[in-house]
Each structure stands twice: as C-alpha cells, then as structure tokens.
Amino acid sequence: MGITLGQEQPTAGAQPLPQAVTGIVRLGALAPRGRLLISVLLLLTIVGFGVLGPWISGAQDPLRIVGGLFDPPSRAAWLGTDNFGRDVFTQLMYGTRTSLRIGLLAGAVATSIGLVIGTAAGFRGGWIDEALMGLTNVVITIPSIVILILLSIAVSTRSITVMGLIIGVTSWPWTARAVRAQTASIRAREHLDVARLSGAGTLALIVFDVIPYMLSYVVMAFVLQFASGILQEAALSLLGLGPSNTISLGVMLQWALLWEAVRTGAWWAFLPPTVFLTVIAFALLLLQSSMDEVFNPRLRRA
C-alpha cells in the first residue's frame, strides 16, 4: 500500500493521548477565560448588591436605629445590629456602594495622572523625562500612608469625592514609571515614523499611535488602582480618617473596633465588611491576572 503525500503517519509505537489528558490540556488553555468569567461574575454580584440592593430591599436610611446594642441576627435584622442598634445588612449595602465609588474615583485619578506623566516622559525623553521621573522618584520615596493621613487631616469635610481624590493623587507614581517604560519602547517602532512623515503632531502621535498600543496595560493598571483605592480607604477609616457623614466598609470596621465587637463576640459587626473587602480585592486581582494572560500572547502560549 502506498503512502499518500501530505498526510502525517503515526510514529511506530506511539500511543494516542488519553482523553483525560487532552481534556486537561483544553481546560488549561481555557483557564484564563474561566478566571476572567469568575472575576467578572463576582464583581457584578458585588456591584449589584451595593447599587441595586437598597432599591430592591427598600432600605433608605442605613443610620436608622432598629434595635439595641449588638443584637444578634434575626428576622428583623438579617445580620444583626451594630453598636448603635442600626441594621448591619443595610449598612453593608450602602457601605459597599461607597467603597466602590471611592475606589473607582481613586483608580481613575491615579491612572490618569500616571498615564499623562508616563507618556510625556517616555515619548519626549531628554530633560522632560529626567524632570518627570525625578518628581516620580521623590513621590515614591515618601510613604503614601503618611501623605494620606496628612491630607485627610488637612481637609475639613471628607466627602466621597474628596476621599477619592486624596487617594488618587498619592497612588500614581508606579503607574507613571511603568507607562513611561512602555511608551519608550513603542516610540521606536516603525508605525510612528510613518505617522511622523504624514505630518502628525506630538499630541496626535501620543493619543492615536502610542496609547492604543498599551491600552490593555492601562486597563490592568486601573484595575489594580481600583483595588488599592478601596483598601486604602478602609485603612484610613480604621484610623478615624474615613469619609464623613456616610457609611463605608472601612467605617463599619472602625465602629466595630471602637466598640470592641471582637471582644464581645459580635461577629456580625466586623465579619461581613471584612469578607466583602476580601472578596472585592480578590475579584479585582483575579480580573487583573486573567486579563494579563488573555492580552499577553507569550503567557497564552505558555
């Protein structure tokens, strides 16, 4: 019998891979997408709980007193009451929404500042690069928590917007350094030479030819800044420097800490906000890592 050209013939003694092994290989190839789906579902659940929860439950005032000091969970209060007799479940919904808003604003501000400084330094080079990176290095050497505390003390009213801005303006340096390295690499590519020959200016080159090539990286940086903003708000709130006249996950932990909920065994006062902060941070970090594997062809091949 002849051998048809163009067809691969099995090697002598070779055995086909077991179906279980091929299934594992396929699952490994889809793992990044699976993690991406899990992280997105977790985030949608949390956002739905914080945004739609108060509207669905009809709870309008998280500061309304519904019971006594640290009443245990019951039908009237699903997660019990806090140190002032307020419903913990209602506070959890409003606190989740507040923490997400602060983290979103802080992440947007930090990413925007880092993107502007990083692209300007990496694209222009020379003394502009040295000046901007010198400023970035100076800011990095100062502990961010010290700046956060000083700025939080300096402002008279710590609203949600003010808290997001304070956290955002202290969190941009590492994004600026990373974006600067990416921009310096993209600047030497051939498509930028073609764009220069066509008469494009510096701003047009940055907006239309540099940023789109690192957009996936910028999105991943924003996700990390988002998670960092939420955790930094919780840290400031534990120190008594959180948002004023509102509820956040960090403020709930501060009240539980001040009124010794751990010592008295009132787990419902501190465990739910702790779990929610952990799940939010886990979902965002999982989203960032899965996006990295989806966008990076080297990691996909690996």
Protein Blocks (a to p, Z undefined) as FASTA:
>chain_A
ZZdehiacddehiacddfklmmmmmmmmmmmmmmmmmmmmmmmmmmmmmmmmmmmnopab
lkbcfbdehiacdfklmnopafkopafklmmmmmmmmmmmmmmmmmmmmmmmmmmmmmmm
mmngmmllmmmmmmmmmmmmpcfklmmmmmmmmpmbdcfklmmmmmmmmmmmmmmmmmmm
mmmmmmmpmklmmmmmnopafklmmmmmmmmmmmmmmmmmmmmmmmmmmmmmmmmmmnop
acehiacfklmmmmmmmnommmnopaklmmmmmmmmmmmmmmmmmmmmmmmmmmmmklmm
ZZ
